[in-house]
């Protein structure tokens, strides 16, 4: 028998043995989960035990299939099919399919298929397969097990602080252990950044974390190894996210977008952009936390009371993101200044709102010449106006110092920042929709009050506070183009 034919026969046998070994291991794992573990463990523990155990299909497949990733994809597809069949049989490990509306276990299986297929299509190699699967199996698995069984502070919905830290710890530990046993070349800070990214993605609820964890970790690990500057940008993203999210001033989705804006600023504006973003958020967090206990209750007037959501972050950062993209394309330094300016404009308006509500005086609407309820858009106080003016000056000084601009540019930037706050107030007075409660006859921006639907009394129906912020931020962006270019 020729040598080539013999080698081909050996390869075929190895592949067949590989399918047999992996499928046998999966069958054994399912049987143990279904028959043995289910008698002594809760449904959630059984399900996560299965999640953790499925990782070991990778080293088995690695031994038999070598670099033939397509076989691992085929097995992952079979795993999806087995999962669906077991669900129809009402198996214990698919408990989340029965008790929730979101099939987390199916997402888990689909993530296996997608990641292995990406490895095959883009010829990435086993080195990029381990990080997302370790984060998914060990990080997410132990985060749920420990988070649900150790009492701790809840940071987002049912997610706890101890679960968040467990995800970081077990993902890091498993990556270090695998690195010692394989040909990995990830450094310790790469491992830490990927572990923290996995913990951030694990906060996604409804089973979608089983998709977000592997996809985000795979993309980050590939980009860090192939694109210069991505490692530092990821550090910026995670730093901004942690500040925004754990301050409780911005929602989870809003914190993700804030982190992306910070990463964009670092990647396009280097260290100065990162420091400016951190400074902006530090000022906002500090002022908000100091004034939080002193602030008068306006929850029955304003529409949103649980921190800035992703829409608010977007409308306040829209001009900055657009200017950053233009700067990256044209490398025109004026767009650098415009990006910093438009980002600061949103924070100046926030300072006016946060500090203005502390005033003992009843807000006055200068555009309509009348007093308005505290917290109602269009109202101004002397304290809020001074806060807006001081904020405009402080942020202008930072921008001028970073970019080494002239005093004339300083005055233009300060004027634009203060104008943005005034224009926001003007739009809030004349265009923002306002309602009246038919029960208590209180003016509000909410569509429901006192348990009943409110009646529109002023403004345009589709223009709410988010729309006003978007229009004022766009106006600052356009004026800065006119005056600074």
ZAKOLTI-814530 format. One record per residue: x, y, z of N, C-alpha, C in turn. Coordinates in steps of 0.05 Angstrom, whole numbers, plus 5000, padded with zeros to 4 digits. Layout:
// residues N
XYZXYZXYZ ...
// end
This chain:
// residues 485
501749765000500050005000501850255000 501350434981502950684981502750835007 504850985013504951135038502751345039 502151475017500151685016497351565023 496851335012494251205018494051115047 496251015057496350935085495851175104 497151395098496751635114493851735112 492651715088489951795085488051625101 488551355102486951175118487151245148 489551305157490051385185488551635192 488551825173487152085178484152035180 483051865162480151805163479451675189 481151485198480551345223480651535247 482551715246482751915268480252085269 479252165246476852335245474452175256 474251925247471951755257472151715287 474651655296475051625325474351885340 475052105327474452365339471452415342 469952355321467052385323465952195346 466951955346466051765366466651865395 469151965398470052055425468452295434 468052495417466652735425463752675430 462452525412459552475416459152295440 460952115445460751945469461052105494 462952295494463252475517460752645522 459652755501457252915503454952745513 454652505503452452325512452852255542 455352205550455952145578455252385596 455952625586455452865601452452915604 450952875583448052905584446752695603 447752455602446652245620447152305649 449652395654450352465682448552695692 448152895674446553125682443653045686 442652875668439852795668439152595690 440952405695440252185713441452225741 444052295742445452305768445252585781 446252785767446353055779443653165786 441653105769438953215773437753125800 438752905811437652805836438752955860 441053075857442353195880442853495876 442253605852442753885846440254015836 440154275838437954435828438054445797 435954535785435854555756438054735745 438454965759440355165750443255055752 443754905773446454785777446954575756 444954415750445154205729445854335702 444354545696444754675670447554795667 448454925688451155045687453354845688 452854615702454754395701455154295673 452954275659453054195630454654395614 454154655619455654865605458654835609 459354805634462254785641463454535628 462054315630463054065620463454055590 461854205575462054195546464754305536 466154465552468754575543470654345536 470554125551472553915547472253765521 470053835505469953725478472153845461 473054085468475054215451477754075452 478954015475481453865475481253585462 478853455466478453195453478553235422 477053435413476953485384479653575374 481153725390483753825382485653585378 485453385395487253155393486652995367 484052945361483452775339483352925312 482253175312481853315287484153485279 485953545297488253725292487253995281 487754065257486954325246484454305228 483054085229480554055213478154165229 477854425230475854555247473054495237 472754435212470054385202468654165216 470153965226468953745241467853835268 469254025280468254135305465654295301 465454425278463054565271460754375267 461254145254459253945249458253835276 460053785294459353685321457653895336 458354155332456854365346454054375335 453654335309450954325297449454085309 450753865312449453635324448653695353 450353845366449753925394447154095395 446854275375444354435374441954255370 442254055352440053875346439353715371 441453615385440953465410439553635431 440353885432439154075451436154105446 435454145420432654185413431053935418 432153695413430753445418430353405448 432453465464432153435492430153635504 429953865491427954055500425153945495 424653825472422053715466421353485485 423453355495423053135515422853245543 422953515546422753645572424953555591 427453555580429753475597430353685618 431553595639432153775662434153995655 436153935638438154135633437254355615 434754325603433654545588431454685603 431754695629429754805646429155095639 431155245630430755535624428955565600 428755365583426955385560424055365569 423555225591420855195601419955425619 421955525634421255725655421656015645 423056055623423456325612422656335583 422556575573421756605545424156605527 426656605538429056625522430656375524 431156225502432455965503435455995506 436356045531439256085535440955845527 439955605532441455365526441855335495 439855425480440055415451442055625441 442055865453443956065447446755965452 447055815474449655705481450655515459 448955345450449655155429450255305402 448655505396449055665372451755805373 452455905396455056045399457355855392 457155605400459155405393459455385363 457155365350457155335320458355585307 457555815316458456065303461456105307 462356065332465256105337466955915322 466255655322467855455308467755505278 465455605268465255665239466955905232 467056105249468756335245471756255245 472456075262475255975263475855835237 473955685226474355535201474555725177 472655915175472456085152474856275150 475656395173477756585173480556465180 480656205182483156065188484656185211 483356215233484456355256486256175274 485555925275487155735291486055695319 487055485332485955405358486555625379 488555775376489255975396486956175400 485356225379483156415382480556275389 480556005389478155865397477855845427 480155825441480055785470478956025486 479856275481478856495497475756515499 474356525476471456555478470056315491 471156075486469855835498470455815528 472855895536473555905565471756105580 471456335567469756545580466856455582 465956315561463156225560462755995580 464455795580464055555596464755605625 467155705631467955735659467156005671 467556215656466856485666463856515672 462256465651459356485654458256265672 459356025670458355805686458655855716 461055915724461555965753460456225763 460156425745458856675753455956625761 454556455746451856395753451656215778 453356015780453255835803453855985829 455956145829456756285853454856525858 454156665836452356895839449656835850 448656595843445956515852445956385880 448256295889448356155915449856295937 451056525930452456685951451056955951 449957035973448557285975450457515970 449657705953451457925946449658155936 450958385933449658625923448858595893 446458645886445558625858446458875843 447758835821448659065805447059105780 445658905770443958935747441958705745 439458775748437358575748437958345768 438258095758438957875776441957825779 443557985765446457955766447558085792 449457945804450558045830453458115827 454458265846457258345846459158095848 458457905865460157675869460157505843 457957505828457857365803459657495782 459557765782461257925764464157865769 464957875795467757825802468557525796 466657345800467157065795467757015765 466257155748466657125719469557215712 470357435724473157535718475157335728 474757235753476757055766476956795752 474756665746474856395734475656405705 474856615690475756645663478756685662 479856855680482756895681484256645688 483256505709484556265719484656045697 482356005683482255805663484055875639 484256135632485956215610488956175617 489656245641492456205650493155905650 491255745660491755455660492055335632 490355415614490555315586493055425573 493855665580496255775568498755615576 498755525601501055365610501155095596 498954995586498854735573498854735543 498654975531498554995502500655195492 500355265466502255445453501255735453 499655815472498656085473500856285476 500256535467502156755471500757005480 498456975494497157205505498557295531 498957555535500257645559498257665582 499157725606497457735629495357955626 496058185615494158395612492158345590 492858195570490858105550488757925564 489757745580487957565594486057715612 487157915627485458065645483458235631 484258355608482358515593480058345581 480858105571478857925560476957825581 477957775605476357675627474357885636 475258135638473558355645471358405624 472158375599470258405577468058185579 468957945585467057725589465057775611 466057895633464357955656462358175649 463158365633461358585624459258465606 460058285587458058155570456257965585 457157855607455557665622453157805636 453358065639451158215651448658225633 448958165608446658165590444757945599 442158005600440257815611438757665589 436857505597435057355579436557135563 438757035574440256835560442056935538 441757195531443357305509446357325516 446957305542449857305549451357075537 449856855531451156625518451956685489 450956895478451856985452453857215454 453357405472455057635474457857565485 458057385503460657315515462557205494 461856985480463856885460464357065437 462257205427462757375404464557615411 464057735433465657975441468557895448 468857665461471557575469473157485444 471757355425473157265401474057505385 472257705381472857945365475158095379 475058125405477158275420479858135418 479857875421482357725421483757745393 482057725372483257745345484258025340 482658225346483458505341485958585357 486158495382488458565398491058455387 490858225374493258095363493958195335 492058325322492458395293492458695287 491158855304490859145299492159295321 493959475314495459635334493559835347 493759855373492260055388489659945400 488759705391486159595401486259525430 488559425439488859345467488359585486 489659805480489260055496486360155493 485260135469482460225465480560055481 481059795483479359615500479559685529 482059765538482359855566480760105571 480760285552479160535554476160465556 475260295538472460215538471560105565 473159925576472459795601472659995624 474560185624474860385645472360565645 471660665622469360845620466760705628 466460455619464160295627463860265657 466060195670466060155699465260405714 466360635705465760885718462760955714 461860925689459061005683457060815696 457660555695455660355705455560345735 457860335748457860295777457260565792 457260785778456361035790453261045792 451860865777448960845776447661085763 449261245749448261485735447461425706 448461195696447861115668447060825669 445160745653444260475652446360295639 445860035640447759845629448259885599 446159905584446459955555447760225550 446960425565448160685562451160685569 451860525589454760505596456360375574 455160175561456560055538457160255516 455160415510455560615489457560835498 457360905523459361095534462160985532 462460725537465060605534466060605506 464160545487464960555458465760835449 464361035460465161315453467961365464 468461285488471161315500473261175484 472660925475474660775459475160915432 472961015420473261165395475061415399 474661555421476261795426479161725430 479661505444482461425448483761345422 482261175407483461065382484061285362 482261485361482661705341484161945352 483761995378484962235390487262165410 487961915411490161815429489561875458 491661915474491361935503489862185511 490162405496488762645504485662615502 484762465482481962415480480962245503 482462045510481661875533481562035559 483562195564483662355589481262545590 480662665567478362855566475762715572 475362475560472862325566472662255595 474962155607474962085635474362325652 475562555645475062805660472062885659 470862865635468062935632466262755650 466762495649465162315665465762345695 468262405702468862445730467462685741 467362905726465963145735462963085738 461762945718458962885720458262705744 459962505748459462315770459762465797 461862625799462262765824460062955831 459263115812457063315816454463165822 453862955807451362815811451262675838 453462555847453462425873453262625896 454562855893454463055914451663175916 450363215894447763345894445463155897 446062895896443862695897442262705922 443562735945442162745970440763005975 441763215962440563485966438463545945 438363395923436563465901433663425909 432063615900429163605905427963395886 425863265895424563055879423063165855 423863075831422563165807421562925791 421362695804420762445790417862445779 416062615790413362625780413162825756 415362955750415363145727416863035703 419362955708420962855686420162575678 420762505653419862245642421662015652 424262065653426161855661427461925687 427561715705428661765732430761565740 431461375723433261165730436061185717 436961425714439561455701439361485671 441461575659441461625630441461355616 439661315596439561075581441261105556 441160895539442860895515442061115496 439461185495438561395477439661665485 439661715511440761975521443761995516 445161775520448061775515448561825485 446961695468447361725439446862015430 444562135438443962395429445962605439 447062565463449062745473451862705461 452262465451454862405439454962385409 452562435396452362415368454362595353 454362845359456163035346459062965350 459762875374462562795380463362555364 461662355362462262115346462662185316 460862355306461062435278463662595273 464262785291466762935287469262755289 469062555307471362375309471762215284 469562125272469861975246470962165224 470062405224471162595204474162655209 474862665234477762705240479362465232 478262225236479761985228480061965198 478062065183478162055154479962275142 479662525152481062755140483662825154 483962745180486262815197486463125199 484263255197484063545201483863605231 485763745243485763795272483363955281 482064095264479664245272477464055281 477263825267475263635275475963515303 478463515310479263425337478063615357 478263875353477064065371474064045372 472864005348469963995347468863745362 470363525360469563285374469563325404 471663445415471863505443469663695452 469163895435467264105441464363985443 463663835423460863725422460463525444 462563375451462263195474461763345500 463363565504463063725528460363865529 459163925506456564065506454463905521 454363645518452463485532452863485562 455363495571456063495599455363765612 455763985597455164245607452164265612 450564165594447664165598446863995622 448163765626447563595649448263735675 450463885676451264035699449064245706 448064385686445964585691443464455702 442764215692440364075702440763975730 443063845735443563725762443763935784 445264145778445664345799443264535800 441964585777439664765777437364685794 436964415796434764315813435264345843 437664425850438364465878437464745888 436864915869436165195876433465195891 433365375911430865405926428865575911 429865725891428065905876426465735856 423965815850422365685830423465755802 423865545786424965595759423265795743 424565955726423266145709423766085680 421666085664421966045635422266325621 424766405614425166665602423966695574 423466475561422466485534419366515533 418066455555415166485557414466685579 416466765594415966965615414266875638 414566635647412966535669414466325686 413566285711414666075728413665805719 415465605722414765325715415465145738 414364895737414864705758417764615757 418764555781421564465783422064215767 424064205751424663975734423463995706 421564175702420264205676422164335656 422264225632424064335611423264615604 425264785599424865065593425265245617 425265135641425665295665428665345671 429265575682432065655688432065765716 434365725730434865855755437665985754 438066175772440666305772442966105778 442365915797444465725803445065545780 443065455765443465285742444865435720 444265685715445565855695448565895701 449165935727451965975735453465705732 452165485738453465225734454065175705 452165245687452665215659454965395649 455065645659457265825652459965725662 460065645687462565545698463465285683 461565105678462164865663463264925635 462065115621462965195595465865295596 466465455616469165565619471165355625 470465175644472364965653472964775630 470964685615471364505593472864645570 472364895566473765045545476765065552 477365115577480165135586481564865580 480164645587481364375582481864335552 479964405535480264365506482564535496 482664785504484764965494487464875504 487564775528490164675539491064425525 489264245519489963995506490964045477 489564215463490164265435491964515430 492664655452494364885450493265095431 490765175436489365365419489665655430 488865845414489166125421486866215439 487166455451485066565468482466615452 482766685427480366725410478766475408 480166245403478865995401477565915428 478865995450477665945476474966075479 474766325471472266475474470066355456 470866275432468966155413467865895425 469665725435468865465446467165505471 467865685489466265735513463465835505 463366015485460766125476459065905464 460265725449458765505437457665315458 459265265478458365085500456065205515 456265465522454065595536451565625519 452065675493449765695474448265435473 449765205473448464945472446464905495 447364995519445564975542443065155539 443465395530441265585526439365485504 440465385482438865285460437165045469 438364875486436964645496434564745513 434964955529432765065545430565185527 431465325506429565445487427765235474 429065015464427564805451425664665471 426664635496424964505517422564675523 422864945521420665125527418565125505 419365145480417565185458416664925444 418464735442417864505425417264245440 418564205464418263955478415363915487 414463665484411663605491411363615521 409063715530408363735559405563645563 404963535586402363425592401263535618 398663495622397263565646395863325658 396163285684394863055697391963135703 389962975693387163045698386262995727 387962855742387262795770388263025789 390863075788392063275806392663545792 392263545765392663795749395563895751 397463705753400263785754401463765726 403063965719404463965693406763765694 406963595673408963385673409863325645 412163175643413063085617412362785613 411062675633410362395633407562355619 407362125605404762065592402761935610 403761865634401961745654402661865681 400561935696400962065722398461995740 398961945765396861875784395261635773 396561455759395361215749393461245726 393561485713391761535690393361675668 392261665644393661785621393362085622 395662225617395662515618394662635592 394162895593393063035569395163235559 395763215533397663405521396663685522 398463875531397664155532399464335517 401864245509403764415495405864245481 407264365462409464235448408564055425 410563935413410163745391410263465402 408363295394408063035406410562865405 412062875383414362695379416962815389 416863055400419263185410419363165441 420962975450421362945479424063045487 424962985511427563095521429862985504 429662735496431862615479432062765452 429762825440429762965415430963245418 430263385440431363645445434363635448 435363435463438263405466439663355440 438363185423439563135397439663385380 437563535380437463785364439463995373 439764025400441664215410444464125405 445063865408447763765403448463795373 446463745356446963785327447464075320 445964255334446364545329449164625337 450164535360452864595368454864485348 454364245338456264125319456364295293 454064375283453964525258455164805262 454664935284455765195289458865185292 459764965305462664935308463964885281 462664745263463664715236463964985223 461965155227461865415214464065605225 464465595252466265785265469165695268 469565425269472265325274473665225249 472165145229473565045204474665275188 
// end
